[in-house]
């Protein structure tokens, strides 16, 4: 079994003498050693009145987003 040509990588080759991870990096960035930094997640509180939970979707926590979604669908009917 062949091993990835990147230094200190012992994973099996997928394509072009690179493992799956380094092959994807080569396709996306043109360099198998490029590592994209993780995005920082902005923490915002729910925009519902007096709610202090973190927002999950469209500015609401999961509980209040569900309420918004259900009440909006009932108004459409």
N, C-alpha and C positions, 0 to 999 in steps of 0.2 A: 504494500500500500504506500502511495506517495504522500509526502508531508508538505505542507504549505512552505513556500520559499521565504516568507517573511521571518526575520530573525526572532527567536524565542517563541515561535508559534509551532505547536506540535499537532495541529488539527489536520485531518485528512483533506486532500485536494478535492475541490469541486470542479473548477475550471481554470484554465490558463495558469496552472501551477499555484493557485491560491485557494485557501479554504473559503467556505461560504461567506464568512464575515468580511474577510479582506477582499473577496471578489465583489461583494456589494459596495464596499467603500470605493473600489476602483471604478465601478460603473457610475456611482453617484458623484464622486468628487474628483476622479481622475488620478487619485493617489491612494494606495491601500493603507497608508499610515495616517490619513486624515481622520480625526475624531471630532465630531461636532459637539460643542458643549451643550449640556442640558439647559433647556429654557427655564427661567425662574418663573414660578407660578405666583401671580398676584393674589393676595388673600384679601377678599372683600367680604363684608358682612351682608347678610340678606337685607334686601330693601323693603321688606315687610315691616310695618310699624311695630316697634318694641321687640323685634327678633334679633338675637345676637349670634345666631349660628352663621357659619361660613356659607357664602353663596356657592351654588353648584352649577346651575343652569339659568341663563338669562337674568342674573342678578338675584335669584331667589335660592333659598335652601331647598332641599328635596321635598320637604313637606309643603311649603308654600308654593313651589312651582307646580306641584300636583294640583293644589287648590286653584291656582290661576288657570291651568290647562283645562280642568274639568268645568270651571265656571264659564270659560270662554266658549267651550264646545256646546254648553247648554244654551248660551245666548244666541248661537248660530241657528239652533233648531227652531 
